[in-house]
Amino acid sequence: MGDAAVVILAAGSGTRMGGDRNKILLPLNGAAVVTWSVRAALATAGVRRVVVVVRPGEQPFVADALAKAAIDDERVGYVDGGSTRHESERLALAALAAEIRAELVRIIAIHDAARPWVEPELFSRVILSAAEHGGALPVVDLDCVVSKDGSALPTGLVAVQTPQAFRAGALLTAYTEAKRHGFEGTDTAACIERFVDHLRIAAVTGSSTNSKITVAADLPRAQHPST
């Protein structure tokens, strides 16, 4: 068993999707959206724990979705999320704190369940890079970007994806300090950068198929991630 943990964030409100169901429970190619990233995490070498962060009250539905997809692995656990992404991440880290302090978990990758087509290879890239540098973010080039007024933006811009991986001890320290100071970051890297000044965050190559399901129109396109 390895020393990495994966946190799957599945507690978002999903208000932009419409409807009355959490988007991570919607069907996608024969299984719920959430199942695909959990399966990829479990297939990644060196992962000893997968923590699925769920909306309070939704754990039975997520567990049922995983069971229907024949995902039965003792490494999978559940944590009720908070009202913000930052709080959900903090609660996941709290659940892993004992293993982090015992150095059983040394690297943590955090991934959005709404990116179902992540592959084990991408998890491996960010985990290995985080072990070497301290942190790792997957990025993809943006071919053509325009501003709200239709004017072209500078070339060379990239989009940041998940999973994002970091050394577990530094991540726990950052979120502990954030709670003490009443700070909430917009993403994981923002919290790390605020409270851990010695950690280098490296960019790794992301994936063009690792797109995010945000609005209802994204779901049909997600049936065919290569397009």
C-alpha positions in Angstrom: 0.0 0.0 0.0 1.3 3.5 -0.9 1.3 6.8 0.9 -1.1 8.9 -1.2 -4.7 9.8 -0.5 -7.2 11.2 -2.9 -10.0 13.5 -1.9 -13.0 13.5 -4.3 -15.1 16.7 -3.8 -18.7 15.8 -4.4 -20.5 18.2 -2.1 -21.0 21.2 -4.4 -24.4 22.8 -4.7 -24.6 22.3 -8.5 -27.0 25.3 -8.8 -25.9 26.0 -12.4 -27.1 22.5 -13.5 -30.7 23.1 -12.6 -33.0 20.3 -11.5 -33.3 18.8 -8.0 -30.5 16.2 -8.0 -26.8 16.6 -7.2 -25.0 16.5 -10.6 -22.5 14.0 -9.4 -25.4 11.5 -9.1 -26.7 12.0 -12.6 -26.1 9.1 -15.0 -23.1 9.2 -17.4 -22.4 6.3 -19.7 -24.2 3.8 -17.5 -23.0 4.9 -14.1 -23.3 8.0 -11.8 -20.9 10.9 -12.6 -19.1 10.4 -9.2 -18.2 6.8 -9.9 -15.8 7.5 -12.7 -13.3 9.6 -10.7 -13.5 7.3 -7.7 -12.7 4.4 -10.0 -9.7 6.2 -11.5 -8.4 7.1 -8.1 -8.6 3.5 -6.9 -6.7 2.4 -10.1 -3.8 4.8 -9.3 -0.7 3.2 -8.0 0.2 4.1 -4.4 -3.2 5.3 -3.3 -4.0 4.0 0.2 -7.2 6.0 0.8 -10.0 7.7 -1.2 -12.2 10.2 0.7 -15.4 11.1 -1.0 -16.7 14.5 0.4 -20.5 14.4 0.1 -23.4 16.7 0.9 -24.8 16.0 4.4 -27.5 13.4 4.0 -26.3 12.2 0.6 -23.8 9.5 1.7 -26.3 6.6 1.2 -27.0 7.8 -2.3 -23.3 8.1 -3.2 -22.5 4.7 -1.6 -25.4 3.1 -3.5 -24.1 4.7 -6.8 -20.6 3.2 -6.2 -22.1 -0.2 -5.3 -24.2 -0.2 -8.5 -20.9 0.4 -10.4 -19.3 -2.6 -8.7 -17.0 -0.4 -6.7 -16.4 -2.2 -3.4 -13.1 -1.2 -1.9 -12.2 -0.8 1.8 -10.0 2.2 0.9 -13.1 4.3 0.2 -14.5 6.5 3.0 -17.0 9.4 3.3 -17.0 12.8 4.9 -19.8 15.3 5.1 -18.7 18.5 3.4 -19.2 22.1 4.4 -21.0 25.1 2.8 -17.9 26.1 0.8 -15.2 24.2 -1.1 -12.6 25.4 1.4 -14.6 24.0 4.3 -15.1 20.7 2.5 -11.4 20.4 1.9 -10.7 21.2 5.6 -13.1 18.5 6.8 -11.5 15.9 4.5 -8.1 16.8 5.9 -9.4 16.5 9.4 -10.6 13.0 8.6 -7.0 12.1 7.4 -5.2 14.0 10.1 -4.1 11.0 12.2 -2.7 9.2 9.1 -1.0 12.4 8.0 0.7 12.9 11.4 1.7 9.3 11.5 3.3 9.8 8.0 1.1 7.0 6.6 -0.3 9.6 4.2 2.4 11.9 2.7 0.7 13.2 -0.5 -2.9 14.2 -1.0 -4.5 14.8 -4.3 -7.8 16.8 -4.4 -10.1 16.3 -7.3 -13.6 17.6 -8.4 -16.1 14.8 -8.9 -17.5 16.9 -11.7 -14.5 16.0 -13.8 -15.4 12.4 -14.4 -12.9 11.5 -17.1 -9.7 12.0 -15.1 -7.4 9.1 -15.7 -5.1 7.2 -13.3 -2.1 8.5 -15.3 -3.0 12.1 -14.4 -3.4 11.2 -10.7 0.0 9.6 -10.9 1.6 12.6 -12.6 0.4 15.1 -10.0 1.2 12.8 -7.0 4.8 12.1 -8.2 5.4 15.8 -9.0 4.0 16.8 -5.6 6.3 14.3 -3.9 9.3 15.9 -5.7 8.4 19.6 -5.6 5.8 20.0 -2.8 2.7 20.6 -4.9 1.5 20.1 -8.5 -1.3 21.5 -10.7 -2.4 20.1 -14.1 -2.7 22.7 -16.8 -3.8 22.8 -20.4 -3.1 25.4 -23.1 -6.0 27.7 -24.1 -6.1 28.0 -27.9 -8.3 31.0 -28.3 -9.4 33.2 -25.4 -11.5 36.4 -25.6 -12.6 38.8 -23.0 -16.2 39.8 -22.2 -16.1 42.6 -24.8 -14.9 40.2 -27.5 -11.3 41.3 -27.7 -8.6 38.7 -27.8 -6.6 38.1 -24.7 -2.8 37.5 -24.6 -1.6 34.1 -26.0 0.1 31.6 -23.7 -2.7 31.4 -21.2 -3.5 28.1 -19.5 -6.4 26.5 -17.7 -5.8 24.9 -14.4 -7.6 21.5 -13.7 -7.9 19.0 -10.9 -6.5 16.8 -9.4 -4.1 19.1 -7.6 -1.7 17.3 -5.2 0.4 18.5 -2.3 2.5 17.2 0.5 0.1 16.2 3.2 1.8 17.7 6.2 2.0 21.1 4.5 -1.6 20.9 3.4 -2.8 20.1 6.9 -0.7 22.9 8.4 -2.2 25.4 5.8 -5.8 24.5 6.6 -5.2 24.5 10.3 -3.7 28.0 10.1 -6.5 29.1 7.8 -9.1 28.1 10.3 -7.2 29.9 13.1 -7.0 33.1 11.0 -10.5 32.9 9.6 -9.2 32.6 6.0 -11.0 30.9 3.1 -9.2 30.4 -0.2 -10.8 30.2 -3.6 -8.9 27.0 -4.2 -6.4 24.6 -2.6 -3.3 26.4 -3.9 -4.5 29.7 -2.6 -4.5 28.4 1.0 -1.1 26.8 0.5 0.4 30.0 -0.9 -1.0 32.0 2.0 0.3 29.9 4.9 3.2 27.7 3.6 5.8 30.0 2.0 8.4 27.3 1.3 6.4 25.0 -0.9 7.0 25.0 -4.6 3.9 24.3 -6.8 4.8 22.8 -10.2 2.7 22.6 -13.3 2.2 19.3 -15.0 0.5 18.4 -18.3 -3.2 18.1 -17.9 -5.7 16.4 -20.2 -8.0 17.7 -22.9 -10.6 15.1 -21.9 -10.5 16.1 -18.3 -13.3 18.6 -18.7 -15.7 19.7 -16.0 -19.5 19.3 -15.9 -20.8 22.6 -14.9 -24.1 23.3 -16.7 -26.8 20.9 -18.1 -25.4 21.3 -21.6 -22.1 19.8 -20.5 -23.6 16.4 -19.7 -24.4 15.3 -23.2 -21.0 16.3 -24.3 -19.5 14.4 -21.5 -20.8 11.2 -23.0 -18.0 11.5 -25.5 -15.1 13.1 -23.7 -12.7 12.9 -26.7 -14.8 15.4 -28.7 
